[in-house]
Amino acid sequence: METETTTELKKIRADLNLLTNLYSKLVEKLIPEEEPEAEDLKAIHNIDKISSESELLKVFDA
């Protein structure tokens, strides 16, 4: 048995889902998705070296 509050919450959730979908479609139109360039793909897939504290202090002359 649904209460009035439960019914209203379900309506609000449906409205929020609708607004979220509309916003998503608007963003897709305004900001089209681009394919990454070769340089970007290389940066994404390369494993970065993590510097130690002593290496950072050397760079900053501290």
Secondary structure, 3 states (H helix, E strand, C coil): CCCHHHHHHHHHHHHHHHHHHHHHHHHHHHCCCCCCCHHHHHHHHCCCCCCCHHHHHHHCCC
